[in-house]
Amino acid sequence: MTPEVLGMTLEEWKTKFLPAELGYDFTPRASQCWMYPVSEENLPLFLSGELSPPPPDYSNTLATYCDNCWYCGDVNGWDFDDSEMQHTAVTDHEWVCKSQNRMMDLLTMGSLGTIIGIGLFGFVSDTCVSVH
């Protein structure tokens, strides 16, 4: 059910098939993690408006805003924009939505390794390699 197959633009498809969520700047946008549960069987009803999606609920920013929505990673997998970079830790391991905190964990572990490495190698260079 891609926009091309349905004869829609990408923006029309996002508006129709993705629930709204609050973005990082607190403005409504199409969800990046969830989609309405539309199958081949109920597609005609959904497109005609006879089967309407539930209204968005912005009261809980941690919720999906759609109790019966599908998690996009389980349905279609992920489609990454690779126009600037081909492979990153995020794209190789699909650290998005439910796993997005892993990016911060990677940064934290790298910083922790730097702090420990500076202390350890400074000590080693001062005690073992110093010239008398």
ChimeraX commands (.cxc) that place a marker at each C-alpha (Angstrom):
marker #1 position 0.00,0.00,0.00 radius 0.5
marker #1 position 2.53,2.55,-1.13 radius 0.5
marker #1 position 1.52,6.06,-2.20 radius 0.5
marker #1 position 2.41,5.29,-5.81 radius 0.5
marker #1 position 0.15,2.22,-5.93 radius 0.5
marker #1 position -2.75,4.19,-4.42 radius 0.5
marker #1 position -2.24,7.21,-6.70 radius 0.5
marker #1 position -1.43,9.60,-3.84 radius 0.5
marker #1 position 1.40,11.93,-3.02 radius 0.5
marker #1 position 3.57,11.01,-0.06 radius 0.5
marker #1 position 2.05,13.81,2.04 radius 0.5
marker #1 position -1.51,12.65,1.24 radius 0.5
marker #1 position -0.55,9.08,2.18 radius 0.5
marker #1 position 0.98,10.22,5.50 radius 0.5
marker #1 position -2.13,12.23,6.36 radius 0.5
marker #1 position -4.43,9.31,5.57 radius 0.5
marker #1 position -2.52,6.31,6.97 radius 0.5
marker #1 position -0.41,7.64,9.86 radius 0.5
marker #1 position -1.81,8.89,13.17 radius 0.5
marker #1 position -0.78,12.32,14.38 radius 0.5
marker #1 position 1.78,12.69,17.15 radius 0.5
marker #1 position 3.59,15.58,18.76 radius 0.5
marker #1 position 7.01,16.22,17.28 radius 0.5
marker #1 position 10.11,17.27,19.19 radius 0.5
marker #1 position 9.06,20.89,18.70 radius 0.5
marker #1 position 5.58,20.08,20.11 radius 0.5
marker #1 position 3.79,20.56,16.79 radius 0.5
marker #1 position 1.55,17.82,15.38 radius 0.5
marker #1 position 3.11,15.66,12.67 radius 0.5
marker #1 position 2.56,12.27,11.09 radius 0.5
marker #1 position 3.75,9.44,13.32 radius 0.5
marker #1 position 7.16,8.00,12.54 radius 0.5
marker #1 position 6.48,4.75,14.42 radius 0.5
marker #1 position 2.79,3.85,14.09 radius 0.5
marker #1 position 0.23,3.41,11.33 radius 0.5
marker #1 position -3.52,2.81,11.23 radius 0.5
marker #1 position -4.51,-0.86,10.97 radius 0.5
marker #1 position -5.52,-0.91,7.30 radius 0.5
marker #1 position -5.40,-4.23,5.50 radius 0.5
marker #1 position -6.16,-5.19,1.91 radius 0.5
marker #1 position -9.66,-6.24,3.02 radius 0.5
marker #1 position -10.67,-2.95,4.66 radius 0.5
marker #1 position -8.69,-0.64,2.33 radius 0.5
marker #1 position -11.69,0.35,0.16 radius 0.5
marker #1 position -13.76,1.23,3.24 radius 0.5
marker #1 position -10.86,3.18,4.72 radius 0.5
marker #1 position -10.19,5.16,1.52 radius 0.5
marker #1 position -13.89,5.96,1.04 radius 0.5
marker #1 position -14.16,7.27,4.60 radius 0.5
marker #1 position -16.66,4.62,5.76 radius 0.5
marker #1 position -14.02,3.21,8.09 radius 0.5
marker #1 position -12.51,6.19,9.85 radius 0.5
marker #1 position -9.43,6.18,12.08 radius 0.5
marker #1 position -9.77,7.08,15.74 radius 0.5
marker #1 position -9.21,10.77,16.53 radius 0.5
marker #1 position -5.74,11.68,17.80 radius 0.5
marker #1 position -5.28,11.96,21.55 radius 0.5
marker #1 position -2.50,14.36,22.53 radius 0.5
marker #1 position -3.10,14.00,26.27 radius 0.5
marker #1 position -0.29,11.47,26.81 radius 0.5
marker #1 position 2.92,12.24,24.93 radius 0.5
marker #1 position 4.30,8.76,25.65 radius 0.5
marker #1 position 1.33,6.93,24.12 radius 0.5
marker #1 position 0.85,5.95,20.52 radius 0.5
marker #1 position -2.23,8.21,20.22 radius 0.5
marker #1 position -3.94,5.26,18.63 radius 0.5
marker #1 position -4.66,2.25,20.82 radius 0.5
marker #1 position -5.18,-0.19,17.97 radius 0.5
marker #1 position -2.42,1.05,15.63 radius 0.5
marker #1 position 0.28,-1.17,14.15 radius 0.5
marker #1 position 3.95,-0.68,14.96 radius 0.5
marker #1 position 5.58,0.15,11.61 radius 0.5
marker #1 position 8.69,-1.93,12.29 radius 0.5
marker #1 position 6.51,-5.05,12.60 radius 0.5
marker #1 position 4.51,-4.31,9.46 radius 0.5
marker #1 position 6.84,-3.06,6.75 radius 0.5
marker #1 position 10.24,-2.69,8.33 radius 0.5
marker #1 position 11.97,0.66,8.08 radius 0.5
marker #1 position 12.78,2.84,5.11 radius 0.5
marker #1 position 15.75,5.11,5.84 radius 0.5
marker #1 position 16.80,8.21,3.95 radius 0.5
marker #1 position 20.27,7.30,2.70 radius 0.5
marker #1 position 20.83,10.41,0.58 radius 0.5
marker #1 position 23.59,11.69,2.89 radius 0.5
marker #1 position 24.89,8.55,4.64 radius 0.5
marker #1 position 24.66,4.92,3.58 radius 0.5
marker #1 position 25.38,3.09,6.85 radius 0.5
marker #1 position 25.16,4.31,10.42 radius 0.5
marker #1 position 24.69,2.51,13.73 radius 0.5
marker #1 position 21.04,3.60,13.66 radius 0.5
marker #1 position 20.31,2.25,10.18 radius 0.5
marker #1 position 22.35,-0.94,10.53 radius 0.5
marker #1 position 20.68,-1.93,13.82 radius 0.5
marker #1 position 17.29,-0.17,13.29 radius 0.5
marker #1 position 17.57,1.93,16.44 radius 0.5
marker #1 position 14.31,3.80,15.93 radius 0.5
marker #1 position 11.10,4.26,17.91 radius 0.5
marker #1 position 11.15,1.55,20.59 radius 0.5
marker #1 position 14.97,1.32,20.41 radius 0.5
marker #1 position 15.83,5.00,19.95 radius 0.5
marker #1 position 17.42,5.28,23.42 radius 0.5
marker #1 position 20.24,3.02,22.25 radius 0.5
marker #1 position 21.76,5.99,20.39 radius 0.5
marker #1 position 22.17,7.83,23.69 radius 0.5
marker #1 position 23.53,4.66,25.31 radius 0.5
marker #1 position 26.16,4.47,22.55 radius 0.5
marker #1 position 27.17,8.09,23.15 radius 0.5
marker #1 position 27.29,7.54,26.92 radius 0.5
marker #1 position 29.46,4.43,26.60 radius 0.5
marker #1 position 31.81,6.21,24.19 radius 0.5
marker #1 position 32.18,9.15,26.58 radius 0.5
marker #1 position 32.72,6.82,29.52 radius 0.5
marker #1 position 35.41,4.96,27.56 radius 0.5
marker #1 position 37.13,8.25,26.80 radius 0.5
marker #1 position 37.14,9.29,30.47 radius 0.5
marker #1 position 38.50,5.93,31.64 radius 0.5
marker #1 position 41.03,5.79,28.79 radius 0.5
marker #1 position 42.40,9.25,29.55 radius 0.5
marker #1 position 42.93,8.36,33.21 radius 0.5
marker #1 position 44.34,4.89,32.56 radius 0.5
marker #1 position 46.71,5.83,29.73 radius 0.5
marker #1 position 47.80,8.98,31.56 radius 0.5
marker #1 position 48.71,6.91,34.59 radius 0.5
marker #1 position 50.52,4.30,32.47 radius 0.5
marker #1 position 52.47,6.92,30.56 radius 0.5
marker #1 position 53.50,8.68,33.78 radius 0.5
marker #1 position 54.61,5.54,35.61 radius 0.5
marker #1 position 55.92,3.17,32.94 radius 0.5
marker #1 position 57.14,5.31,30.12 radius 0.5
marker #1 position 58.46,8.39,31.85 radius 0.5
marker #1 position 62.12,9.29,31.22 radius 0.5
marker #1 position 64.20,9.89,34.36 radius 0.5
marker link #1:1,2 radius 0.2
marker link #1:2,3 radius 0.2
marker link #1:3,4 radius 0.2
marker link #1:4,5 radius 0.2
marker link #1:5,6 radius 0.2
marker link #1:6,7 radius 0.2
marker link #1:7,8 radius 0.2
marker link #1:8,9 radius 0.2
marker link #1:9,10 radius 0.2
marker link #1:10,11 radius 0.2
marker link #1:11,12 radius 0.2
marker link #1:12,13 radius 0.2
marker link #1:13,14 radius 0.2
marker link #1:14,15 radius 0.2
marker link #1:15,16 radius 0.2
marker link #1:16,17 radius 0.2
marker link #1:17,18 radius 0.2
marker link #1:18,19 radius 0.2
marker link #1:19,20 radius 0.2
marker link #1:20,21 radius 0.2
marker link #1:21,22 radius 0.2
marker link #1:22,23 radius 0.2
marker link #1:23,24 radius 0.2
marker link #1:24,25 radius 0.2
marker link #1:25,26 radius 0.2
marker link #1:26,27 radius 0.2
marker link #1:27,28 radius 0.2
marker link #1:28,29 radius 0.2
marker link #1:29,30 radius 0.2
marker link #1:30,31 radius 0.2
marker link #1:31,32 radius 0.2
marker link #1:32,33 radius 0.2
marker link #1:33,34 radius 0.2
marker link #1:34,35 radius 0.2
marker link #1:35,36 radius 0.2
marker link #1:36,37 radius 0.2
marker link #1:37,38 radius 0.2
marker link #1:38,39 radius 0.2
marker link #1:39,40 radius 0.2
marker link #1:40,41 radius 0.2
marker link #1:41,42 radius 0.2
marker link #1:42,43 radius 0.2
marker link #1:43,44 radius 0.2
marker link #1:44,45 radius 0.2
marker link #1:45,46 radius 0.2
marker link #1:46,47 radius 0.2
marker link #1:47,48 radius 0.2
marker link #1:48,49 radius 0.2
marker link #1:49,50 radius 0.2
marker link #1:50,51 radius 0.2
marker link #1:51,52 radius 0.2
marker link #1:52,53 radius 0.2
marker link #1:53,54 radius 0.2
marker link #1:54,55 radius 0.2
marker link #1:55,56 radius 0.2
marker link #1:56,57 radius 0.2
marker link #1:57,58 radius 0.2
marker link #1:58,59 radius 0.2
marker link #1:59,60 radius 0.2
marker link #1:60,61 radius 0.2
marker link #1:61,62 radius 0.2
marker link #1:62,63 radius 0.2
marker link #1:63,64 radius 0.2
marker link #1:64,65 radius 0.2
marker link #1:65,66 radius 0.2
marker link #1:66,67 radius 0.2
marker link #1:67,68 radius 0.2
marker link #1:68,69 radius 0.2
marker link #1:69,70 radius 0.2
marker link #1:70,71 radius 0.2
marker link #1:71,72 radius 0.2
marker link #1:72,73 radius 0.2
marker link #1:73,74 radius 0.2
marker link #1:74,75 radius 0.2
marker link #1:75,76 radius 0.2
marker link #1:76,77 radius 0.2
marker link #1:77,78 radius 0.2
marker link #1:78,79 radius 0.2
marker link #1:79,80 radius 0.2
marker link #1:80,81 radius 0.2
marker link #1:81,82 radius 0.2
marker link #1:82,83 radius 0.2
marker link #1:83,84 radius 0.2
marker link #1:84,85 radius 0.2
marker link #1:85,86 radius 0.2
marker link #1:86,87 radius 0.2
marker link #1:87,88 radius 0.2
marker link #1:88,89 radius 0.2
marker link #1:89,90 radius 0.2
marker link #1:90,91 radius 0.2
marker link #1:91,92 radius 0.2
marker link #1:92,93 radius 0.2
marker link #1:93,94 radius 0.2
marker link #1:94,95 radius 0.2
marker link #1:95,96 radius 0.2
marker link #1:96,97 radius 0.2
marker link #1:97,98 radius 0.2
marker link #1:98,99 radius 0.2
marker link #1:99,100 radius 0.2
marker link #1:100,101 radius 0.2
marker link #1:101,102 radius 0.2
marker link #1:102,103 radius 0.2
marker link #1:103,104 radius 0.2
marker link #1:104,105 radius 0.2
marker link #1:105,106 radius 0.2
marker link #1:106,107 radius 0.2
marker link #1:107,108 radius 0.2
marker link #1:108,109 radius 0.2
marker link #1:109,110 radius 0.2
marker link #1:110,111 radius 0.2
marker link #1:111,112 radius 0.2
marker link #1:112,113 radius 0.2
marker link #1:113,114 radius 0.2
marker link #1:114,115 radius 0.2
marker link #1:115,116 radius 0.2
marker link #1:116,117 radius 0.2
marker link #1:117,118 radius 0.2
marker link #1:118,119 radius 0.2
marker link #1:119,120 radius 0.2
marker link #1:120,121 radius 0.2
marker link #1:121,122 radius 0.2
marker link #1:122,123 radius 0.2
marker link #1:123,124 radius 0.2
marker link #1:124,125 radius 0.2
marker link #1:125,126 radius 0.2
marker link #1:126,127 radius 0.2
marker link #1:127,128 radius 0.2
marker link #1:128,129 radius 0.2
marker link #1:129,130 radius 0.2
marker link #1:130,131 radius 0.2
marker link #1:131,132 radius 0.2
view
